[in-house]
Amino acid sequence: MPSTTLLKRWKLEDAKARFSELVRQARESGPQRVTVRRKDAVVVVSAEEYDRLVARAEQKTLSSLLADSPLRNLDFGEEGVKSPVREVEL
């Protein structure tokens, strides 16, 4: 995905007048920013890019997967294996 600084910016009036071009650019070149009074207002993205972003946002995190695991209450104990430490000259 392109950096936000590389996204093409469209003034709202230009975006309205050239909406077909805006959509084509979003599909072919990536997200397109639309500004209102020189401030970013919206970003137009292709349906494919939107679906990818939504799928990523809906992915569970490792911590939520572990919390939902049937083994979530398994006690591993706090004992560990202690190995000897060797000295190294640097």
Residue frames as qw, qx, qy, qz and C-alpha x, y, z in Angstrom:
[[0.000, 0.889, 0.457, 0.000, 0.00, 0.00, 0.00],
 [0.409, 0.573, -0.049, 0.709, 1.40, 3.41, -0.88],
 [0.320, -0.225, -0.450, 0.803, 2.54, 5.81, 1.79],
 [0.057, 0.812, 0.533, -0.230, -0.03, 8.43, 2.80],
 [0.107, -0.698, 0.169, 0.688, 2.29, 11.14, 1.51],
 [0.138, -0.150, 0.743, 0.638, 2.20, 9.57, -1.97],
 [0.274, 0.558, 0.780, -0.069, -1.59, 9.45, -2.26],
 [0.123, 0.362, 0.384, 0.840, -3.06, 11.71, -4.92],
 [0.029, 0.454, 0.529, -0.716, -5.07, 14.58, -3.46],
 [0.049, 0.496, 0.626, 0.600, -8.26, 15.83, -5.09],
 [0.202, 0.013, 0.253, -0.946, -10.14, 19.00, -4.20],
 [0.403, 0.338, 0.767, -0.368, -13.78, 18.12, -3.52],
 [0.510, 0.655, 0.055, -0.555, -15.00, 20.07, -6.52],
 [0.285, 0.520, -0.725, -0.349, -12.50, 18.27, -8.79],
 [0.174, -0.042, 0.976, -0.123, -13.46, 14.90, -7.32],
 [0.498, 0.482, 0.548, -0.468, -17.15, 15.58, -8.02],
 [0.474, 0.693, -0.207, -0.502, -16.48, 16.82, -11.55],
 [0.469, 0.492, -0.715, -0.164, -14.17, 13.90, -12.38],
 [0.731, -0.319, 0.464, -0.384, -15.69, 11.16, -10.23],
 [0.963, 0.265, -0.014, -0.053, -15.21, 8.43, -12.86],
 [0.518, 0.631, -0.455, 0.355, -11.51, 9.32, -13.06],
 [0.341, -0.580, 0.549, -0.495, -11.25, 9.32, -9.25],
 [0.907, -0.106, 0.306, -0.271, -12.75, 5.82, -9.11],
 [0.863, 0.455, -0.187, 0.118, -10.49, 4.57, -11.91],
 [0.236, 0.686, -0.533, 0.436, -7.41, 5.95, -10.15],
 [0.587, -0.455, 0.506, -0.438, -8.44, 4.36, -6.84],
 [0.970, 0.079, 0.188, -0.135, -8.78, 0.99, -8.57],
 [0.814, 0.501, -0.140, 0.260, -5.61, 1.22, -10.64],
 [0.376, 0.599, -0.382, 0.595, -3.19, 3.34, -8.60],
 [0.423, -0.197, -0.695, 0.547, -4.38, 2.98, -5.02],
 [0.174, -0.731, -0.559, 0.351, -6.14, 5.15, -2.46],
 [0.212, 0.504, 0.216, 0.809, -7.06, 8.71, -3.40],
 [0.193, -0.429, -0.522, 0.711, -7.53, 11.54, -0.85],
 [0.029, 0.720, 0.448, 0.530, -10.30, 14.09, -1.20],
 [0.295, -0.153, -0.380, 0.863, -9.84, 17.42, 0.53],
 [0.095, -0.841, -0.480, -0.232, -12.36, 19.99, 1.73],
 [0.143, -0.976, 0.077, -0.144, -11.03, 23.48, 2.37],
 [0.362, 0.688, -0.589, 0.222, -7.46, 22.14, 2.04],
 [0.418, -0.397, 0.733, -0.361, -7.94, 19.55, 4.77],
 [0.212, 0.056, -0.952, -0.213, -8.13, 15.81, 4.18],
 [0.635, -0.094, 0.145, -0.753, -11.76, 14.72, 4.35],
 [0.926, 0.032, 0.302, -0.222, -11.97, 11.18, 2.96],
 [0.110, -0.453, 0.807, 0.363, -9.91, 8.53, 1.22],
 [0.842, 0.305, -0.037, -0.443, -11.41, 6.64, -1.71],
 [0.257, -0.400, 0.871, 0.123, -10.16, 3.05, -1.98],
 [0.508, 0.100, -0.709, -0.479, -11.02, 0.18, -4.27],
 [0.851, -0.295, -0.024, -0.433, -13.46, -2.45, -3.00],
 [0.879, 0.128, -0.404, 0.220, -10.61, -4.99, -3.07],
 [0.303, 0.380, -0.482, 0.729, -8.42, -2.80, -0.85],
 [0.502, -0.419, 0.190, -0.733, -11.33, -2.10, 1.51],
 [0.940, -0.158, -0.206, -0.221, -12.09, -5.81, 1.86],
 [0.717, 0.225, -0.477, 0.456, -8.41, -6.50, 2.61],
 [0.019, 0.419, -0.411, 0.809, -8.33, -3.81, 5.29],
 [0.711, -0.345, 0.057, -0.610, -11.58, -5.03, 6.89],
 [0.936, -0.025, -0.350, 0.014, -10.36, -8.63, 6.94],
 [0.507, 0.300, -0.505, 0.631, -7.12, -7.55, 8.61],
 [0.250, -0.420, 0.306, -0.817, -8.98, -5.50, 11.23],
 [0.835, -0.250, -0.043, -0.489, -11.24, -8.46, 12.03],
 [0.728, 0.195, -0.624, 0.205, -8.38, -10.89, 12.59],
 [0.722, -0.683, -0.105, -0.038, -8.04, -12.01, 16.17],
 [0.057, 0.793, -0.558, 0.239, -4.90, -11.15, 18.07],
 [0.539, 0.174, -0.799, 0.202, -2.72, -13.87, 19.55],
 [0.075, -0.100, 0.679, -0.724, -3.79, -12.88, 23.06],
 [0.661, 0.058, 0.131, -0.737, -7.51, -13.15, 22.19],
 [0.761, 0.189, -0.574, -0.236, -6.94, -16.53, 20.52],
 [0.358, 0.151, -0.815, 0.430, -5.15, -17.80, 23.63],
 [0.306, -0.055, 0.482, -0.819, -7.86, -16.35, 25.90],
 [0.766, 0.128, -0.067, -0.626, -10.53, -18.22, 23.89],
 [0.451, 0.315, -0.833, -0.057, -8.55, -21.48, 23.86],
 [0.845, -0.377, -0.285, -0.250, -9.97, -24.52, 25.65],
 [0.788, -0.065, -0.373, 0.486, -6.53, -24.80, 27.28],
 [0.043, 0.765, -0.086, 0.637, -6.65, -21.25, 28.71],
 [0.620, -0.690, 0.176, -0.328, -6.76, -22.52, 32.31],
 [0.925, 0.080, -0.262, 0.262, -3.86, -24.93, 31.93],
 [0.420, -0.877, 0.230, 0.043, -1.30, -24.32, 34.67],
 [0.737, 0.526, -0.339, 0.257, 2.27, -24.42, 33.41],
 [0.756, -0.521, -0.151, 0.367, 3.73, -23.71, 36.81],
 [0.048, 0.980, -0.191, 0.005, 6.51, -21.32, 37.51],
 [0.722, -0.427, 0.458, 0.295, 9.33, -23.82, 37.61],
 [0.561, 0.768, -0.266, -0.159, 11.91, -23.49, 34.94],
 [0.940, 0.032, -0.024, 0.338, 14.97, -25.38, 33.89],
 [0.184, -0.929, 0.276, 0.166, 18.13, -23.76, 35.15],
 [0.878, 0.355, -0.066, 0.314, 21.13, -24.31, 32.93],
 [0.616, -0.489, 0.038, 0.617, 24.66, -23.50, 33.85],
 [0.295, 0.953, -0.005, -0.076, 25.96, -20.21, 32.52],
 [0.819, 0.010, 0.093, 0.566, 29.33, -20.23, 30.84],
 [0.181, -0.820, 0.077, 0.538, 31.69, -17.34, 30.88],
 [0.690, 0.562, 0.272, 0.366, 32.73, -15.82, 27.58],
 [0.403, -0.489, 0.104, 0.766, 35.70, -13.56, 27.00],
 [0.445, 0.843, 0.301, 0.021, 35.06, -10.63, 24.70]]
